[in-house]
């Protein structure tokens, strides 16, 4: 019985603390994939592992170890260029850039995870703007769909929605011959908690382009002054 317990403990130790990071048949992968862990302030960590059959992103703390994302054998060489990349830690969460394709022309998406258990808090859409409020609260503004912009407080993880007039963004893309939503807003500015997203659209009377903007007052997403 004692020997069995020791064996089980050894197995669990190996599972929790041993990283797989290599492929003898493809030594070039070590130039592509770094297995160095990114350690968070709560002592959780996130790191890549790989062998000859796949690569995978692992989240681990003292209680759990879980696979967040993986690529199969044919795509190992695209690790960090397809799927999860550029992970940044915040107060209670971590934000990951998710590359839908490798290369042109689809904008990456952003996924917010709980920093305690790696559960997904929200799939936020594509990047628009990132900054801090007047009270230095970090946030990210993302385009979730053609009719919604998300404002995410990166301290509390609260996600708020700003609704866009239906058909507006599609019209901007068609009139300007844009291929991706990355091009819709030619400039984004923030001052005194007001975000302006500027775009060009055809004037039906003059048939020329005119500049307009979407105005978002981020104070509206809070029940208190920020």
Residue pairs with C-beta under 8 A, 6 or more apart in sequence:
15 65
16 60
16 65
19 35
19 47
19 49
20 49
20 50
20 51
21 30
21 33
21 35
21 48
21 49
21 50
22 29
22 30
22 50
22 51
23 29
23 50
23 51
23 52
23 76
24 52
25 52
26 52
26 76
29 50
29 55
29 76
29 77
32 76
32 77
32 79
32 80
33 48
33 50
33 55
33 76
33 79
33 80
34 48
35 47
35 48
35 49
35 50
36 47
37 45
37 46
37 47
38 45
38 46
38 47
38 87
38 89
39 45
40 46
40 89
40 94
40 115
41 89
42 61
42 115
42 116
43 61
43 62
44 59
44 60
44 61
44 115
44 116
44 118
45 59
45 60
45 61
46 57
46 58
46 59
46 60
46 68
46 87
46 94
46 118
47 57
47 58
47 60
48 55
48 56
48 57
48 58
48 79
48 80
49 55
49 56
49 58
50 56
50 76
50 79
52 73
53 72
53 73
54 70
54 71
54 72
54 73
54 76
55 70
55 71
55 76
55 79
56 67
56 68
56 69
56 70
56 71
57 67
57 68
57 69
57 70
57 83
57 84
58 65
58 66
58 67
58 68
59 65
59 66
59 68
59 113
59 118
60 66
61 116
64 117
64 118
66 118
68 84
68 113
68 118
69 83
69 84
71 78
71 79
71 82
71 83
75 82
78 102
81 99
81 102
82 99
82 101
82 102
83 98
83 99
84 96
84 97
84 98
84 99
84 111
85 96
85 97
85 98
85 99
85 108
86 96
86 97
87 94
87 95
87 96
87 97
88 94
88 95
88 96
89 115
90 115
90 138
90 154
90 155
91 154
91 155
92 114
92 115
92 116
92 155
92 156
92 157
93 112
93 113
93 114
93 115
93 121
93 154
93 157
94 112
94 113
94 115
95 110
95 111
95 112
95 113
95 140
95 154
96 110
96 111
96 112
96 113
97 108
97 109
97 110
97 127
98 108
98 109
98 110
98 111
99 108
100 106
100 107
100 108
100 109
105 179
105 180
106 180
107 126
107 127
107 180
107 181
107 182
108 126
108 127
109 123
109 124
109 125
109 126
110 123
110 124
110 125
110 126
110 127
110 140
110 142
111 120
111 122
111 123
111 124
112 120
112 121
112 122
112 124
112 152
112 154
112 157
112 159
113 119
113 120
113 121
114 120
114 121
114 157
121 157
121 159
122 150
122 152
122 157
122 159
124 140
124 142
124 144
124 150
124 152
124 159
125 142
125 143
125 144
125 145
125 150
126 142
126 143
126 181
126 182
127 140
127 142
127 143
128 141
128 142
128 143
128 149
128 185
128 188
128 197
129 140
129 141
129 188
129 190
129 195
129 197
130 138
130 139
130 140
130 141
131 138
131 139
131 190
132 138
132 139
133 139
133 193
133 218
133 226
134 192
134 193
134 226
135 226
137 153
137 154
137 155
137 226
138 153
138 154
138 155
139 151
139 152
139 153
139 154
139 218
140 152
140 154
141 149
141 150
141 151
141 152
141 188
141 195
141 216
142 149
142 150
142 152
143 149
143 150
143 181
143 184
144 150
144 161
146 164
146 166
146 169
146 170
147 163
147 164
147 165
147 166
147 169
148 161
148 162
148 163
148 164
149 161
149 162
149 164
149 197
149 214
149 216
150 159
150 160
150 161
150 162
151 159
151 160
151 161
151 162
151 216
151 218
151 221
152 158
152 159
152 160
153 159
153 160
153 221
158 221
160 221
162 214
162 216
164 214
169 181
169 184
171 201
172 178
172 184
172 199
172 200
172 201
173 181
173 183
173 184
175 200
175 201
175 202
175 209
176 183
176 200
178 184
184 199
185 197
185 198
185 199
185 214
186 198
186 199
186 200
187 196
187 198
188 195
188 196
188 197
188 198
189 195
189 196
189 198
190 196
193 217
193 218
193 219
193 226
194 215
194 216
194 217
194 218
195 215
195 216
195 218
196 213
196 214
196 215
196 216
197 213
197 214
197 216
198 211
198 212
198 213
199 211
199 212
199 213
199 214
200 209
200 210
200 211
200 212
201 209
201 210
201 212
202 208
202 209
202 210
203 209
203 210
218 226
219 225
219 226
